[in-house]
């Protein structure tokens, strides 16, 4: 039989029917059940599991039994047995105890009786070693299963209260809790996790998530200062002196009988993150040196996982903050489209990706819609995304066609030095950043969209009647490969249509399920149904493609409902290559502004038209055209000609007779610029009305 710890063994007698006929005081203390509650009840009700019940029944009735594992029969009585560690039901739930049973020889005519004894903790050296190895094995399997600081700390607390400590609390230093570097200044902890053998951790003096400022003479402060674990006895005079200054802890220790503790620093990579606290109050034996070694090993494993989670959280928050700062918080004011968007960062070990989107107002009331995806995750991907988005806006500002813009963007990506993006996960062959992009330009006057893509999923077009189509854009290689051309395609887009642009993360869930078409079908069905607003439509699309599951990759979704500028908002004329046409252009402009009710803008507009038409006649080629566009609160004046030579501002000298036209245009208008067309160029100028 195993040697039992004094004061921790309980005895009961059981008759042949299994009814409890005797219940010791130790049994009351250990189980929490009074003798009045259990006498006369079946002992089998206290055992959890069929095998222990069957063996105890055989012992009571002195019957043979087979098939039980980990049994030890007495040499003096072949029926006497030790059932090793079995689950026993107590007032506090199931407890793992060592159960021993021995039949008693009844007196003449009396029914058979057995004596059962339970011990809550085996003390054989081999049992202690086995228990510690099992605890370390459980720690290796269960601690650090995620990259979440609170979850990892809770796993340590859960494992530590399984046949080791009666209470475990994990406290992190305030800077670590808030995501910053570790610092011992201030001696302020946050209780991030705790667990107890008692429901609700009533012996804890600090609630989970609560702030705890400790005194310099506290054991926790000493552990932080020395960096070494400490084993304490509550009877220690110095400890008593500290607890007198901590009424909450003193009251808890007295109420629950806390008598022994271990305080182990959470240290990883030379940095102290906090302290793990192990307490005993139900177990009568105090922690020993072997327990201190075991707690140190458990805490060391947890500390490394906590530090990994902390560093991951810092990097992810940095990447997410960087990415959100680079993505548009709101779209520019323009009348061409109504837009709504969603961005969902992935929440896994890889970190935030490099998905992005943009809405760029262009000249002539047009608008550019962009979505892109940088290969990789983390800060390098977010930084690369920021560079590409900036490059796209710069190239769009000079009104490049979509195919030419992607060509220039591809050249830019090829020139990115590998040293600037050290994470190889964000590179294609050749050491340049890998990315995909879809660039579309919508013209509300022509009601067309010119699009080109570089390795990116194509758009979805929803007609005004709800018809959903997937335009087959010419495929282009991902950015960063080089050597292959990009091709643009023009699509008619009726007023009231919806263009949906997205990154591949939107359909990744269906691809992981082995059916990519399922994601496209869900996307089409969600877009086809009428919606009160684009915001509602965005949410519906995400629900249809992702469901309730978290995305397995970053998701960027951009929806744009097209508007149109009708004939009453656009006026255009063809002009002869003759200086006399300047006066005619001014007259046509004045008449149109009167019809639009914009007489107050007539003086500036006539001056701008006069300067631009004069330049076209003097320096340009036929054909020459003039167009006025009324776009909400903006008046746009465009003069086009057949020459590809772009004008530029210059400083006229005092006695120069020319050279001041564009300077006047720049001073009188909010914006002006040049865009090249297949037939030449267009000079445009915008005024705010």
LUMFI-198365 format. One record per residue (C-alpha): residue in three letters; x negated, y negated, z. Coordinates in steps of 0.1 Angstrom, whole numbers, padded with zeros to 4 digits, always signed. Last residue first. Layout:
N
ALAXYZ ...
//
This chain:
689
UNK+0185-0775-0577 UNK+0150-0759-0574 UNK+0131-0764-0606 UNK+0113-0737-0626 UNK+0088-0740-0655 UNK+0081-0715-0683 UNK+0055-0712-0711 UNK+0062-0683-0733 UNK+0036-0665-0755 UNK+0032-0648-0788 UNK+0055-0623-0806 UNK+0048-0592-0785 UNK+0051-0614-0754 UNK+0026-0631-0731 UNK+0036-0649-0700 UNK+0026-0683-0689 UNK+0032-0703-0658 UNK+0052-0728-0638 UNK+0065-0731-0603 UNK+0082-0758-0582 UNK+0084-0783-0610 UNK+0076-0821-0612 UNK+0039-0819-0602 UNK+0031-0788-0624 UNK+0050-0803-0654 UNK+0032-0836-0650 UNK-0002-0818-0649 UNK+0009-0798-0679 UNK+0014-0830-0699 UNK-0017-0850-0687 UNK-0042-0840-0713 UNK-0037-0868-0737 UNK-0047-0905-0744 UNK-0079-0902-0724 UNK-0090-0936-0709 UNK-0090-0926-0673 UNK-0102-0891-0678 UNK-0078-0862-0679 UNK-0083-0833-0654 UNK-0074-0800-0670 UNK-0045-0776-0665 UNK-0044-0746-0688 UNK-0026-0735-0720 UNK-0025-0698-0730 UNK-0035-0690-0766 UNK-0013-0662-0779 UNK+0004-0683-0805 UNK+0038-0676-0819 UNK+0058-0700-0797 UNK+0079-0700-0766 UNK+0093-0728-0744 UNK+0112-0718-0713 UNK+0130-0740-0688 UNK+0144-0725-0656 UNK+0169-0741-0633 UNK+0172-0725-0599 UNK+0200-0726-0573 UNK+0219-0697-0589 UNK+0200-0688-0621 UNK+0208-0714-0647 UNK+0185-0706-0677 UNK+0174-0729-0704 UNK+0157-0716-0736 UNK+0136-0733-0762 UNK+0120-0715-0792 UNK+0091-0720-0816 UNK+0085-0696-0844 UNK+0060-0707-0855 UNK+0026-0716-0841 UNK+0011-0734-0812 UNK-0012-0764-0805 UNK+0007-0795-0816 UNK+0043-0781-0819 UNK+0040-0759-0788 UNK+0024-0787-0768 UNK+0051-0812-0778 UNK+0078-0786-0769 UNK+0062-0783-0734 UNK+0059-0820-0728 UNK+0094-0829-0740 UNK+0110-0800-0721 UNK+0094-0812-0689 UNK+0105-0848-0694 UNK+0140-0837-0703 UNK+0142-0815-0672 UNK+0130-0844-0649 UNK+0156-0868-0663 UNK+0184-0843-0666 UNK+0183-0829-0630 UNK+0210-0853-0617 UNK+0232-0845-0647 UNK+0235-0809-0636 UNK+0272-0803-0642 UNK+0266-0773-0665 UNK+0281-0791-0695 UNK+0260-0822-0686 UNK+0229-0801-0684 UNK+0236-0786-0718 UNK+0239-0821-0735 UNK+0207-0833-0719 UNK+0188-0802-0730 UNK+0200-0805-0766 UNK+0190-0841-0767 UNK+0156-0835-0754 UNK+0150-0806-0779 UNK+0162-0829-0807 UNK+0136-0855-0797 UNK+0108-0829-0797 UNK+0120-0816-0830 UNK+0106-0846-0848 UNK+0071-0833-0842 UNK+0078-0804-0866 UNK+0074-0766-0863 UNK+0111-0761-0864 UNK+0130-0752-0832 UNK+0152-0722-0824 UNK+0177-0727-0796 UNK+0187-0711-0763 UNK+0213-0716-0736 UNK+0219-0692-0707 UNK+0243-0695-0678 UNK+0275-0697-0698 UNK+0263-0667-0718 UNK+0261-0644-0688 UNK+0233-0637-0664 UNK+0236-0601-0653 UNK+0235-0583-0619 UNK+0219-0550-0612 UNK+0223-0530-0580 UNK+0188-0520-0567 UNK+0180-0491-0544 UNK+0146-0485-0530 UNK+0137-0454-0510 UNK+0103-0447-0494 UNK+0098-0414-0475 UNK+0067-0402-0458 UNK+0063-0364-0457 UNK+0079-0335-0437 UNK+0109-0357-0429 UNK+0126-0351-0396 UNK+0156-0328-0399 UNK+0191-0341-0396 UNK+0197-0339-0434 UNK+0168-0348-0456 UNK+0184-0350-0491 UNK+0220-0357-0483 UNK+0215-0376-0451 UNK+0188-0398-0468 UNK+0211-0406-0497 UNK+0240-0414-0474 UNK+0219-0438-0454 UNK+0208-0456-0485 UNK+0244-0458-0499 UNK+0256-0474-0467 UNK+0229-0501-0471 UNK+0238-0504-0507 UNK+0273-0514-0497 UNK+0309-0502-0495 UNK+0299-0470-0513 UNK+0313-0451-0543 UNK+0301-0415-0547 UNK+0277-0409-0575 UNK+0245-0417-0555 UNK+0251-0390-0529 UNK+0259-0364-0555 UNK+0228-0372-0576 UNK+0205-0371-0545 UNK+0220-0338-0534 UNK+0216-0323-0569 UNK+0180-0336-0570 UNK+0173-0320-0536 UNK+0188-0287-0546 UNK+0168-0287-0578 UNK+0136-0284-0558 UNK+0147-0250-0545 UNK+0120-0232-0524 UNK+0131-0244-0490 UNK+0098-0265-0489 UNK+0108-0281-0522 UNK+0142-0289-0507 UNK+0126-0308-0478 UNK+0101-0325-0501 UNK+0128-0343-0521 UNK+0126-0377-0503 UNK+0089-0372-0497 UNK+0084-0375-0535 UNK+0087-0413-0534 UNK+0118-0432-0544 UNK+0134-0455-0570 UNK+0172-0457-0574 UNK+0186-0481-0600 UNK+0222-0489-0595 UNK+0244-0502-0624 UNK+0267-0532-0619 UNK+0257-0549-0651 UNK+0247-0524-0678 UNK+0211-0512-0678 UNK+0197-0505-0713 UNK+0164-0487-0710 UNK+0130-0498-0723 UNK+0101-0473-0721 UNK+0065-0479-0712 UNK+0035-0457-0720 UNK+0003-0452-0700 UNK-0029-0441-0716 UNK-0054-0415-0705 UNK-0091-0419-0696 UNK-0087-0426-0659 UNK-0081-0402-0630 UNK-0076-0429-0603 UNK-0039-0436-0607 UNK-0019-0404-0614 UNK-0015-0395-0651 UNK+0015-0408-0671 UNK+0047-0391-0682 UNK+0069-0409-0706 UNK+0102-0417-0688 UNK+0129-0391-0689 UNK+0159-0411-0675 UNK+0177-0391-0647 UNK+0214-0399-0651 UNK+0243-0404-0627 UNK+0277-0416-0640 UNK+0294-0436-0613 UNK+0314-0458-0637 UNK+0290-0488-0632 UNK+0262-0465-0643 UNK+0238-0448-0618 UNK+0202-0446-0630 UNK+0177-0424-0611 UNK+0140-0432-0614 UNK+0111-0409-0624 UNK+0088-0392-0599 UNK+0053-0407-0600 UNK+0022-0396-0619 UNK+0017-0431-0632 UNK+0050-0445-0643 UNK+0063-0470-0668 UNK+0095-0490-0670 UNK+0112-0518-0690 UNK+0147-0524-0678 UNK+0174-0540-0699 UNK+0203-0564-0693 UNK+0189-0589-0719 UNK+0196-0618-0695 UNK+0193-0599-0663 UNK+0158-0586-0673 UNK+0147-0557-0650 UNK+0110-0548-0648 UNK+0100-0514-0636 UNK+0068-0500-0621 UNK+0064-0464-0608 UNK+0032-0455-0590 UNK+0010-0426-0579 UNK-0022-0427-0559 UNK-0056-0412-0556 UNK-0084-0434-0543 UNK-0117-0429-0560 UNK-0145-0405-0553 UNK-0148-0389-0587 UNK-0122-0362-0581 UNK-0092-0376-0563 UNK-0095-0392-0529 UNK-0073-0398-0499 UNK-0082-0365-0481 UNK-0118-0374-0485 UNK-0114-0399-0457 UNK-0143-0424-0460 UNK-0123-0449-0481 UNK-0146-0479-0485 UNK-0176-0456-0489 UNK-0159-0439-0519 UNK-0161-0472-0538 UNK-0129-0484-0554 UNK-0137-0489-0591 UNK-0115-0461-0604 UNK-0086-0476-0585 UNK-0091-0510-0603 UNK-0092-0493-0637 UNK-0059-0475-0629 UNK-0043-0508-0618 UNK-0054-0523-0651 UNK-0037-0495-0670 UNK-0007-0496-0647 UNK-0002-0533-0655 UNK-0006-0527-0692 UNK+0021-0501-0692 UNK+0045-0522-0671 UNK+0040-0554-0692 UNK+0018-0580-0675 UNK+0036-0611-0662 UNK+0006-0629-0646 UNK+0022-0626-0612 UNK+0028-0589-0618 UNK-0010-0583-0619 UNK-0014-0601-0585 UNK+0016-0583-0570 UNK+0003-0549-0582 UNK-0032-0557-0568 UNK-0018-0566-0534 UNK+0002-0534-0533 UNK-0029-0514-0543 UNK-0050-0530-0516 UNK-0023-0524-0489 UNK-0019-0488-0499 UNK-0056-0482-0496 UNK-0055-0496-0461 UNK-0025-0474-0452 UNK-0042-0443-0467 UNK-0074-0450-0447 UNK-0054-0457-0415 UNK-0037-0423-0415 UNK-0025-0400-0443 UNK-0036-0389-0477 UNK-0026-0396-0514 UNK-0013-0431-0519 UNK+0024-0433-0529 UNK+0041-0460-0550 UNK+0074-0477-0556 UNK+0078-0510-0575 UNK+0107-0530-0587 UNK+0099-0562-0608 UNK+0125-0589-0612 UNK+0135-0612-0641 UNK+0150-0647-0637 UNK+0128-0659-0666 UNK+0097-0656-0644 UNK+0092-0628-0620 UNK+0105-0621-0585 UNK+0087-0591-0570 UNK+0104-0563-0550 UNK+0080-0538-0534 UNK+0077-0503-0523 UNK+0051-0483-0503 UNK+0040-0448-0494 UNK+0005-0444-0479 UNK+0010-0417-0452 UNK+0014-0419-0415 UNK-0002-0391-0394 UNK-0013-0356-0404 UNK-0003-0342-0370 UNK+0033-0349-0375 UNK+0058-0378-0375 UNK+0063-0388-0411 UNK+0071-0424-0417 UNK+0107-0433-0429 UNK+0110-0464-0452 UNK+0145-0475-0463 UNK+0155-0500-0489 UNK+0184-0522-0501 UNK+0185-0545-0531 UNK+0209-0567-0550 UNK+0195-0575-0584 UNK+0188-0604-0608 UNK+0197-0633-0585 UNK+0165-0637-0566 UNK+0155-0645-0530 UNK+0125-0624-0521 UNK+0130-0590-0503 UNK+0127-0587-0465 UNK+0102-0571-0442 UNK+0081-0563-0473 UNK+0055-0536-0466 UNK+0020-0546-0456 UNK+0028-0553-0419 UNK+0047-0520-0418 UNK+0017-0502-0431 UNK-0007-0517-0407 UNK+0016-0511-0377 UNK+0021-0475-0388 UNK-0016-0470-0393 UNK-0024-0485-0359 UNK+0005-0465-0342 UNK-0008-0433-0358 UNK-0044-0440-0348 UNK-0034-0447-0312 UNK-0010-0418-0310 UNK-0037-0394-0324 UNK-0062-0407-0298 UNK-0037-0402-0270 UNK-0027-0367-0282 UNK-0063-0357-0285 UNK-0070-0371-0251 UNK-0040-0352-0236 UNK-0052-0320-0252 UNK-0087-0325-0238 UNK-0073-0333-0204 UNK-0050-0302-0205 UNK-0079-0278-0209 UNK-0099-0296-0182 UNK-0069-0295-0159 UNK-0065-0258-0161 UNK-0102-0252-0155 UNK-0102-0276-0126 UNK-0071-0259-0111 UNK-0088-0225-0114 UNK-0120-0238-0098 UNK-0100-0254-0069 UNK-0081-0222-0065 UNK-0114-0203-0061 UNK-0124-0228-0034 UNK-0093-0222-0014 UNK-0058-0237-0015 UNK-0039-0232+0017 UNK-0018-0201+0025 UNK+0017-0207+0037 UNK+0033-0210+0002 UNK+0064-0232+0005 UNK+0044-0264+0009 UNK+0016-0264-0016 UNK+0004-0293-0037 UNK-0015-0298-0070 UNK-0022-0333-0082 UNK-0037-0340-0117 UNK-0055-0373-0120 UNK-0060-0398-0148 UNK-0077-0405-0181 UNK-0114-0403-0172 UNK-0136-0406-0202 UNK-0167-0385-0207 UNK-0152-0366-0237 UNK-0123-0356-0216 UNK-0116-0361-0179 UNK-0083-0356-0161 UNK-0096-0357-0125 UNK-0085-0329-0101 UNK-0068-0335-0068 UNK-0060-0303-0049 UNK-0036-0302-0020 UNK-0027-0284+0012 UNK-0001-0288+0040 UNK+0031-0301+0025 UNK+0058-0292+0050 UNK+0087-0305+0030 UNK+0099-0333+0054 UNK+0065-0341+0068 UNK+0047-0344+0034 UNK+0076-0364+0020 UNK+0077-0388+0049 UNK+0039-0394+0047 UNK+0041-0399+0009 UNK+0068-0425+0011 UNK+0053-0442+0041 UNK+0019-0448+0024 UNK-0003-0468+0049 UNK+0001-0440+0074 UNK-0009-0417+0046 UNK-0044-0432+0045 UNK-0051-0425+0082 UNK-0037-0390+0079 UNK-0061-0383+0051 UNK-0090-0396+0072 UNK-0079-0374+0101 UNK-0076-0342+0080 UNK-0045-0323+0090 UNK-0031-0326+0054 UNK-0060-0305+0042 UNK-0077-0317+0010 UNK-0095-0301-0020 UNK-0112-0327-0042 UNK-0121-0326-0079 UNK-0151-0346-0091 UNK-0153-0378-0111 UNK-0167-0396-0081 UNK-0148-0429-0084 UNK-0117-0415-0099 UNK-0115-0387-0073 UNK-0121-0412-0045 UNK-0092-0434-0059 UNK-0069-0404-0059 UNK-0079-0395-0024 UNK-0067-0429-0012 UNK-0092-0454+0003 UNK-0089-0478-0027 UNK-0051-0479-0024 UNK-0028-0467-0051 UNK-0004-0486-0074 UNK+0022-0462-0088 UNK+0043-0470-0119 UNK+0073-0448-0125 UNK+0076-0425-0156 UNK+0086-0395-0135 UNK+0096-0406-0100 UNK+0069-0410-0074 UNK+0071-0397-0038 UNK+0076-0361-0051 UNK+0090-0337-0026 UNK+0124-0337-0043 UNK+0110-0323-0076 UNK+0145-0319-0092 UNK+0149-0282-0084 UNK+0123-0269-0060 UNK+0094-0249-0074 UNK+0081-0282-0086 UNK+0072-0300-0118 UNK+0057-0334-0127 UNK+0050-0355-0158 UNK+0040-0390-0168 UNK+0035-0405-0133 UNK+0020-0438-0142 UNK-0011-0449-0123 UNK-0026-0482-0112 UNK-0061-0484-0097 UNK-0066-0520-0108 UNK-0097-0515-0129 UNK-0104-0478-0136 UNK-0102-0483-0174 UNK-0093-0459-0202 UNK-0088-0472-0237 UNK-0053-0483-0247 UNK-0021-0464-0254 UNK+0001-0478-0226 UNK-0004-0447-0205 UNK-0041-0449-0210 UNK-0043-0485-0198 UNK-0021-0475-0168 UNK-0042-0446-0156 UNK-0024-0413-0161 UNK-0008-0393-0133 UNK+0002-0356-0136 UNK+0021-0341-0107 UNK+0022-0304-0098 UNK+0042-0289-0070 UNK+0044-0255-0054 UNK+0011-0244-0068 UNK-0001-0211-0083 UNK+0025-0185-0092 UNK+0040-0207-0120 UNK+0038-0243-0108 UNK+0006-0250-0127 UNK+0021-0239-0161 UNK+0050-0263-0159 UNK+0028-0292-0147 UNK+0003-0286-0175 UNK+0031-0284-0201 UNK+0045-0317-0187 UNK+0012-0334-0194 UNK+0012-0321-0230 UNK+0047-0333-0235 UNK+0040-0368-0221 UNK+0009-0372-0243 UNK+0025-0360-0275 UNK+0002-0342-0301 UNK+0020-0309-0296 UNK+0012-0274-0284 UNK-0015-0287-0261 UNK-0008-0265-0231 UNK+0012-0234-0239 UNK-0012-0207-0252 UNK-0044-0216-0234 UNK-0025-0224-0202 UNK-0007-0190-0203 UNK-0041-0173-0207 UNK-0055-0193-0178 UNK-0025-0183-0156 UNK-0029-0146-0166 UNK-0065-0147-0158 UNK-0057-0162-0124 UNK-0031-0136-0117 UNK-0054-0107-0127 UNK-0082-0121-0105 UNK-0058-0123-0076 UNK-0045-0088-0082 UNK-0080-0074-0085 UNK-0089-0091-0052 UNK-0059-0076-0034 UNK-0039-0104-0020 UNK-0004-0099-0034 UNK+0019-0129-0030 UNK+0056-0129-0021 UNK+0057-0097-0001 UNK+0088-0076+0000 UNK+0097-0046+0023 UNK+0124-0021+0019 UNK+0133+0005+0045 UNK+0154+0034+0034 UNK+0184+0052+0050 UNK+0201+0085+0043 UNK+0235+0090+0060 UNK+0237+0104+0095 UNK+0245+0140+0102 UNK+0215+0147+0123 UNK+0191+0119+0123 UNK+0180+0103+0091 UNK+0144+0105+0078 UNK+0135+0071+0065 UNK+0129+0064+0028 UNK+0101+0040+0019 UNK+0103+0011-0005 UNK+0077-0016-0014 UNK+0085-0047-0035 UNK+0059-0072-0045 UNK+0075-0106-0053 UNK+0083-0127-0084 UNK+0110-0152-0075 UNK+0143-0157-0092 UNK+0164-0187-0081 UNK+0161-0209-0051 UNK+0186-0190-0030 UNK+0167-0158-0039 UNK+0169-0132-0066 UNK+0139-0108-0068 UNK+0118-0103-0100 UNK+0094-0074-0096 UNK+0056-0073-0089 UNK+0043-0038-0081 UNK+0071-0013-0073 UNK+0053+0003-0044 UNK+0067+0038-0038 UNK+0075+0063-0011 UNK+0090+0094-0027 UNK+0058+0115-0027 UNK+0055+0109+0010 UNK+0021+0112+0026 UNK+0001+0103-0005 UNK+0023+0073-0011 UNK+0033+0067-0047 UNK+0021+0037-0067 UNK+0041+0025-0097 UNK+0029+0003-0125 UNK+0054+0017-0151 UNK+0086+0035-0142 UNK+0095+0063-0166 UNK+0105+0089-0140 UNK+0126+0093-0109 UNK+0131+0120-0083 UNK+0159+0115-0058 UNK+0155+0106-0022 UNK+0188+0087-0022 UNK+0172+0055-0010 UNK+0141+0061-0031 UNK+0162+0069-0063 UNK+0183+0037-0058 UNK+0151+0016-0054 UNK+0137+0031-0087 UNK+0169+0025-0106 UNK+0172-0011-0094 UNK+0136-0019-0102 UNK+0141-0005-0138 UNK+0174-0023-0145 UNK+0162-0059-0141 UNK+0167-0086-0114 UNK+0169-0073-0079 UNK+0190-0090-0052 UNK+0223-0074-0064 UNK+0207-0040-0059 UNK+0206-0046-0022 UNK+0244-0042-0021 UNK+0262-0063+0005 UNK+0269-0052+0040 UNK+0246-0077+0056 UNK+0237-0104+0030 UNK+0255-0135+0041 UNK+0255-0129+0078 UNK+0218-0122+0076 UNK+0211-0156+0062 UNK+0199-0160+0026 UNK+0170-0185+0019 UNK+0150-0156+0005 UNK+0117-0162+0023 UNK+0130-0176+0055 UNK+0159-0151+0058 UNK+0137-0122+0050 UNK+0112-0133+0077 UNK+0141-0133+0102 UNK+0147-0096+0093 UNK+0178-0082+0075 UNK+0193-0048+0084 UNK+0222-0027+0070 UNK+0220-0038+0033 UNK+0242-0016+0012 UNK+0225+0007-0013 UNK+0249+0035-0010 UNK+0224+0056+0009 UNK+0217+0029+0034 UNK+0193-0001+0031 UNK+0170-0016+0057 UNK+0153-0049+0052 UNK+0119-0063+0058 UNK+0102-0095+0048 UNK+0064-0102+0043 UNK+0050-0137+0042 UNK+0041-0142+0079 UNK+0008-0124+0075 UNK-0003-0120+0039 UNK+0003-0085+0027 UNK-0023-0057+0022 UNK-0011-0035-0006 UNK+0000+0000+0000 
//
